[in-house]
Amino acid sequence: MKKLQTMFAIASLWTVPLSVLAFRVTPNNQPPPGLAGSTTADPAVLTTSIILYLLTIAGILAVLFIVIGGFQYILSGANEELAERGKKTLKNAVIGLVIIILSYVIVNVIAKALGAT
């Protein structure tokens, strides 16, 4: 279990800076509406930006758990209990990732319908 926690800590330190690479800049080098430095004070835009940011973090965590589940399954050897735990982790992580992707789509559709993008 200690190895798993160490792998999780190292992976999170590696993936958190990747969120900086996901920062969008508009063609005129202005930050997107609702983000820090923006002149837009629309609560709907700010709320949408926060929700999408949190969904991005949740997606990164889901992918991380897919990797962890894969390691658990591969490294289980002949131990059936560890193999089942790895399969369960993989299954739950994939279900979570599907839910996160669908949530992302729903939030984008609602934001566009409300004009908050």
DOFI-518298 format. One line per field, with one value per residue (C-alpha): residue number from 1; residue in one letter; chain; z, y, x. Coordinates in Angstrom, 1 decimal, m for minus. Layout:
DOFI-518298
i	(NUM | ...) $
aa	(a | ...) $
ch	(A | ...) $
w	(Z | ...) $
v	(Y | ...) $
u	(X | ...) $
//
This chain:
DOFI-518298
i	(1 | 2 | 3 | 4 | 5 | 6 | 7 | 8 | 9 | 10 | 11 | 12 | 13 | 14 | 15 | 16 | 17 | 18 | 19 | 20 | 21 | 22 | 23 | 24 | 25 | 26 | 27 | 28 | 29 | 30 | 31 | 32 | 33 | 34 | 35 | 36 | 37 | 38 | 39 | 40 | 41 | 42 | 43 | 44 | 45 | 46 | 47 | 48 | 49 | 50 | 51 | 52 | 53 | 54 | 55 | 56 | 57 | 58 | 59 | 60 | 61 | 62 | 63 | 64 | 65 | 66 | 67 | 68 | 69 | 70 | 71 | 72 | 73 | 74 | 75 | 76 | 77 | 78 | 79 | 80 | 81 | 82 | 83 | 84 | 85 | 86 | 87 | 88 | 89 | 90 | 91 | 92 | 93 | 94 | 95 | 96 | 97 | 98 | 99 | 100 | 101 | 102 | 103 | 104 | 105 | 106 | 107 | 108 | 109 | 110 | 111 | 112 | 113 | 114 | 115 | 116 | 117) $
aa	(m | k | k | l | q | t | m | f | a | i | a | s | l | w | t | v | p | l | s | v | l | a | f | r | v | t | p | n | n | q | p | p | p | g | l | a | g | s | t | t | a | d | p | a | v | l | t | t | s | i | i | l | y | l | l | t | i | a | g | i | l | a | v | l | f | i | v | i | g | g | f | q | y | i | l | s | g | a | n | e | e | l | a | e | r | g | k | k | t | l | k | n | a | v | i | g | l | v | i | i | i | l | s | y | v | i | v | n | v | i | a | k | a | l | g | a | t) $
ch	(A | A | A | A | A | A | A | A | A | A | A | A | A | A | A | A | A | A | A | A | A | A | A | A | A | A | A | A | A | A | A | A | A | A | A | A | A | A | A | A | A | A | A | A | A | A | A | A | A | A | A | A | A | A | A | A | A | A | A | A | A | A | A | A | A | A | A | A | A | A | A | A | A | A | A | A | A | A | A | A | A | A | A | A | A | A | A | A | A | A | A | A | A | A | A | A | A | A | A | A | A | A | A | A | A | A | A | A | A | A | A | A | A | A | A | A | A) $
w	(0.0 | 0.7 | m2.8 | m4.2 | m2.2 | m3.4 | m7.0 | m6.5 | m5.0 | m7.8 | m10.5 | m9.0 | m8.9 | m12.6 | m13.7 | m11.8 | m13.8 | m17.0 | m16.1 | m16.8 | m20.4 | m20.8 | m20.2 | m23.3 | m24.7 | m27.1 | m30.5 | m29.1 | m26.1 | m23.6 | m21.0 | m21.7 | m20.0 | m16.3 | m15.6 | m13.5 | m15.2 | m17.1 | m17.1 | m17.3 | m14.0 | m15.3 | m12.6 | m15.1 | m17.0 | m13.7 | m12.5 | m15.8 | m15.8 | m12.2 | m13.0 | m16.2 | m14.2 | m11.5 | m14.2 | m15.7 | m12.4 | m11.9 | m15.4 | m14.6 | m11.4 | m13.2 | m15.7 | m12.8 | m11.2 | m14.5 | m14.4 | m10.7 | m11.4 | m14.4 | m12.2 | m9.5 | m12.0 | m13.8 | m10.6 | m8.9 | m10.1 | m9.0 | m6.2 | m7.3 | m4.6 | m5.8 | m9.4 | m8.5 | m6.7 | m9.8 | m12.0 | m9.7 | m9.6 | m13.4 | m13.8 | m11.3 | m12.9 | m16.4 | m15.2 | m13.4 | m16.5 | m18.7 | m16.1 | m16.1 | m19.9 | m20.1 | m17.4 | m19.3 | m22.4 | m20.5 | m18.9 | m22.2 | m23.9 | m21.1 | m21.0 | m24.8 | m24.4 | m21.7 | m23.6 | m20.8 | m23.1) $
v	(0.0 | 2.3 | 1.8 | 2.7 | 5.9 | 6.8 | 6.2 | 8.3 | 11.2 | 11.1 | 10.9 | 13.8 | 16.0 | 15.2 | 15.8 | 19.0 | 21.2 | 19.8 | 21.8 | 24.9 | 23.7 | 23.5 | 27.2 | 28.7 | 32.1 | 33.8 | 35.1 | 38.6 | 37.1 | 37.9 | 35.3 | 33.5 | 35.0 | 34.1 | 33.4 | 35.4 | 38.6 | 38.8 | 41.9 | 39.8 | 39.8 | 37.6 | 35.0 | 32.4 | 32.6 | 32.4 | 29.4 | 27.6 | 28.1 | 26.8 | 23.7 | 23.0 | 23.4 | 21.0 | 18.5 | 18.7 | 17.8 | 15.0 | 13.6 | 13.7 | 11.8 | 9.2 | 8.5 | 8.2 | 5.6 | 3.7 | 3.6 | 2.5 | m0.2 | m1.4 | m1.7 | m3.5 | m6.0 | m6.6 | m6.9 | m9.2 | m12.3 | m15.4 | m13.6 | m13.7 | m11.2 | m8.5 | m9.2 | m8.7 | m5.5 | m4.2 | m5.1 | m3.4 | m0.2 | m0.3 | m0.7 | 2.1 | 4.4 | 3.9 | 4.4 | 7.6 | 8.8 | 8.3 | 10.2 | 13.1 | 13.3 | 13.3 | 16.0 | 18.1 | 17.8 | 18.7 | 21.7 | 23.0 | 22.5 | 24.4 | 27.1 | 27.7 | 27.7 | 30.3 | 32.3 | 31.8 | 30.9) $
u	(0.0 | 2.9 | 4.2 | 0.8 | 0.7 | 4.2 | 3.2 | 0.1 | 2.1 | 4.7 | 2.0 | 0.1 | 3.2 | 3.7 | 0.1 | m0.7 | 1.7 | 0.0 | m3.1 | m1.0 | m0.5 | m4.3 | m4.8 | m6.4 | m5.5 | m7.7 | m6.3 | m5.8 | m3.8 | m6.6 | m7.6 | m10.9 | m14.0 | m14.4 | m10.7 | m8.2 | m7.4 | m10.6 | m12.7 | m15.9 | m17.8 | m20.7 | m21.4 | m22.6 | m19.3 | m17.3 | m19.4 | m19.0 | m15.2 | m14.9 | m17.0 | m15.0 | m11.8 | m12.9 | m14.1 | m10.6 | m9.0 | m11.5 | m10.7 | m7.0 | m7.6 | m9.8 | m7.0 | m4.6 | m6.8 | m7.0 | m3.2 | m3.2 | m5.8 | m3.8 | m0.7 | m2.6 | m4.0 | m0.6 | 1.4 | m1.1 | 0.7 | m1.1 | m3.0 | m6.6 | m7.7 | m5.3 | m6.3 | m10.0 | m9.1 | m7.3 | m10.2 | m12.6 | m10.4 | m10.2 | m14.0 | m14.8 | m12.3 | m13.6 | m17.2 | m16.0 | m14.3 | m17.4 | m19.5 | m16.9 | m16.8 | m20.6 | m20.7 | m18.2 | m20.4 | m23.6 | m22.0 | m20.7 | m24.1 | m25.9 | m23.3 | m23.7 | m27.4 | m27.2 | m24.6 | m22.0 | m19.1) $
//
